[in-house]
C-alpha cells in the first residue's frame, strides 16, 4: 500500500519520525473533511508512554 502510486499522488501518506521505529510513512484516513485529507501529526505512542497520565484517571473512575 505504501508504494501505491495513486495514494502517493493524492498525498495520503505523511512521513513521521518515530523514536524507536525511525522514519516511516503513516497513512491518513480514507476521507476528506472540508476537502482536506486528515493526517496524523505525531507517530504512534511507545508502549506505556501515556500510562502514568491515564492510569490515575481510570482508577478514579473505577472507584467512583
N, C-alpha and C positions, 0 to 999 in steps of 0.2 A: 504494500500500500504506500509506503514511503517513497517509492520510485515511480508512482503513477504520474504520468505527465499532465493529466487533466487536473488532478488535485494540486500539483505543484503550480500549474498555471493560474489557478484560482486563489492561490495564497492560503490554502487550507492548513499548511503546517507552519509552526513557529519554532525556531531553534532556540533552546534554552540550555543554560549551564546548570547541571545537577551536581551537588557537592560530592557525591560518591560515584555516580554513573558517568559523569562527564557531559560533553556537549552532544545533544540529540534533538531530532525533530519531534515535536509534540503536536498531535492533531488538535484541531479546533472542533467545535461542534458542527454537525452537518446541517446547520440552519443559519439564517441571517436575521439579525434584529436591526430594524431601521435600515435595511440594505447593507449592513456590515457583517462580516464574519465575526463570530465570537472566538476569542483566542485566550489560551492560558497566559497568565502574566508571571507565573512562577512555576518551578518544577514540582513534582510530587514530593511530599514530605518524607524525611528519613524515618525509619522505624522508631517510634517512641518520641519523635521530635515535639509533638504537641501534648504528650501525656500529662506533664506537670500542669499544663494550663487547664485541660478539660477534666481531669480526674476529680479535682475538688468540686467542680460544678455538678458532675454526675453523682458524686457521693452525697452532696447536699440534697439533690432532687430525690434520691432514693430514700432518704431518712425523713423527708418532709411529709 
